[in-house]
Amino acid sequence: MSIASLRLGETNRSVTADVGQQIEITLRTVGPRGQYDSLPALSTDAVRFVDMSYVDPVPAGPTQRFRFVAVARGRAVIIFRHTDALLTVEDTVNVR
């Protein structure tokens, strides 16, 4: 199964995926306080949340990988909220 990936960097990113394709989104928290909620909010049913895991440990803070699968044509905005900072990341998945 192919993977559409959004890596660390700027927020509010966009990726295109085919129905059935896996999507990975990686987020890092800088500093020892907080992390992103392990269950992100989804704007539609075009993608389904699979799981979250901690990856690539670094002293600066946790790195989290979120996995989704594209299940229907459409557009889904995935909203990640940080547990300590007033930070929200919104990534868009366009499913074709």
PAKOLPA-928232 format. One line per 3 residues: number of its first residue (from 1); their letters; for each residue x, y, z of N, C-alpha, C. Coordinates in steps of 0.1 Angstrom, whole numbers, plus 2048, in hexadecimal, padded with zeros to 3 digits. Layout:
BEGIN
NUM	A	X Y Z X Y Z X Y Z  ...
# end
This chain:
BEGIN
1	MSI	809 7F4 800 800 800 800 809 80C 800  806 816 7F7 80F 822 7F7 80A 82C 802  814 835 805 811 83E 811 813 84C 80C
4	ASL	809 854 80F 80A 863 80D 80F 868 81A  81A 870 81A 820 874 826 821 884 828  81E 888 834 820 896 837 82A 896 843
7	RLG	836 89C 841 840 89C 84B 841 8A9 853  84B 8A9 85C 84D 8B5 864 84F 8C1 85B  84B 8CC 861 84D 8D9 859 842 8E2 85C
10	ETN	83E 8E9 851 834 8F3 853 826 8EC 856  81D 8F4 85C 810 8EF 85F 807 8F1 853  7FB 8EC 855 7F0 8EE 84B 7F5 8EA 83D
13	RSV	7F9 8DD 83C 7FE 8D7 830 7F2 8D0 828  7F5 8CC 81C 7EB 8C5 814 7F2 8B9 80D  7EA 8AE 80B 7EF 8A3 804 7E3 89C 7FD
16	TAD	7E6 896 7F2 7DC 88F 7EA 7DF 880 7EB  7D4 878 7ED 7D5 86A 7EF 7C9 863 7E7  7CC 857 7E3 7C2 84F 7DC 7BA 847 7E7
19	VGQ	7AD 843 7E4 7A5 83B 7ED 7AD 82E 7F0  7AE 82B 7FC 7B6 81F 801 7C4 822 804  7C9 82E 801 7D7 831 804 7D8 835 813
22	QIE	7E4 832 818 7E7 835 826 7ED 843 826  7EA 84B 830 7F0 859 832 7F7 859 840  803 85E 840 80B 860 84C 80E 86F 84E
25	ITL	80B 873 85A 80E 881 85D 817 881 86A  822 888 869 82C 888 874 82C 896 87A  82B 897 887 82B 8A4 88E 835 8A3 89A
28	RTV	83C 8AE 89D 846 8AE 8A8 842 8BA 8B1  843 8B7 8BE 842 8C1 8C8 850 8C5 8CC  852 8D2 8CD 85F 8D7 8D1 85E 8DB 8E0
31	GPR	866 8D6 8E8 865 8D8 8F7 85F 8CC 8FE  861 8CC 90B 85D 8C0 913 84E 8C0 916  847 8CA 913 839 8CB 918 82F 8C8 90D
34	GQY	826 8BF 90F 81B 8BC 906 81E 8B4 8FA  814 8B1 8F3 815 8A9 8E6 808 8AC 8DF  806 8A6 8D3 7FA 8A7 8CC 7F0 89D 8D1
37	DSL	7E3 8A0 8D1 7D9 896 8D5 7DA 88A 8CD  7D9 87E 8D3 7DB 872 8CB 7CF 86F 8C2  7C4 876 8C3 7B9 874 8BB 7B5 881 8B4
40	PAL	7BA 883 8A8 7B7 890 8A1 7A9 890 89C  7A4 89D 89A 796 89F 895 797 89E 886  78C 898 880 78B 897 871 77E 89F 86D
43	STD	77F 8A6 862 774 8AE 85D 76A 8A6 856  76E 89B 84F 765 892 848 769 884 849  762 87B 843 765 86D 843 76D 868 837
46	AVR	773 872 830 77C 86E 825 788 867 829  78D 869 835 798 861 83B 794 85C 848  79B 851 84C 799 84A 859 7A6 84A 861
49	FVD	7A5 84E 86D 7B0 84D 876 7B4 83E 879  7C1 83B 878 7C5 82D 87B 7CC 82C 889  7D7 834 88B 7DE 834 897 7E8 83F 898
52	MSY	7EE 841 8A4 7F8 84A 8A7 803 843 8AE  810 846 8AB 81B 840 8B2 826 84A 8B4  82F 848 8BE 83A 851 8C0 846 84B 8B8
55	VDP	84D 854 8B0 858 850 8A8 863 859 8A9  86F 855 8A5 87B 85D 8A4 87D 866 8B0  87F 860 8BC 880 868 8C8 88C 871 8C8
58	VPA	88A 87E 8CC 894 888 8CC 893 88F 8D9  89D 895 8DF 89D 89C 8EC 894 8A9 8EB  891 8AE 8DF 889 8BA 8DE 87B 8B9 8E2
61	GPT	875 8AC 8E1 867 8AA 8E3 862 89E 8DB  856 89A 8DE 851 88E 8D7 84E 890 8C8  850 886 8C0 84C 885 8B2 841 87B 8B1
64	QRF	836 87F 8AB 82B 876 8AA 828 874 89B  825 867 898 820 863 88A 812 85F 88B  80A 866 883 7FB 863 882 7F9 85C 875
67	RFV	7F2 851 875 7EE 849 869 7DF 84A 866  7DC 84C 85A 7CE 84C 855 7CD 844 848  7C1 841 844 7BF 83A 837 7B4 842 830
70	AVA	7B6 844 823 7AC 84B 81B 7A1 841 817  795 844 81B 78A 83B 819 77F 83F 80F  77E 84C 80C 774 850 803 779 85D 7FC
73	RGR	775 85F 7F0 778 86C 7E9 773 878 7F0  77B 882 7F0 777 88F 7F6 783 895 7FD  780 89E 806 78B 8A6 80D 789 8A5 81C
76	AVI	793 8A2 823 792 8A2 832 79D 8AB 837  799 8B3 841 7A2 8BB 848 7A5 8B4 856  7B1 8B1 859 7B5 8AA 865 7BA 8B5 86E
79	IFR	7B5 8B5 87A 7B8 8C0 884 7BF 8B9 890  7CB 8BE 892 7D3 8B9 89D 7D4 8C4 8A8  7D1 8C1 8B4 7D2 8CB 8BF 7DD 8C7 8C9
82	HTD	7E5 8D1 8CD 7EF 8CF 8D6 7EA 8CF 8E4  7EE 8C6 8ED 7E9 8C5 8FA 7ED 8D0 904  7F9 8D7 901 7FE 8E1 90A 7FE 8EF 904
85	ALL	802 8F0 8F8 802 8FD 8F1 7F5 900 8EA  7F2 90C 8E7 7E7 910 8DF 7EA 90F 8D1  7ED 902 8CD 7F2 900 8BF 7E9 8F6 8B8
88	TVE	7E5 8F9 8AC 7DC 8F0 8A4 7E3 8EF 896  7E4 8E3 892 7E9 8E0 884 7DD 8DA 87C  7DB 8E0 870 7D0 8DB 868 7D6 8D6 85A
91	DTV	7D5 8CA 857 7DA 8C4 84B 7CE 8BF 842  7CF 8C2 835 7C4 8BE 82C 7C8 8B2 824  7BF 8A8 823 7C1 89C 81A 7B7 89D 810
94	NVR	7BB 89D 803 7B2 89C 7F8 7B2 88E 7F3  7A7 887 7F4 7A6 879 7F0 79F 878 7E2  7A6 871 7D9 7A1 870 7CB 79E 861 7C8
# end
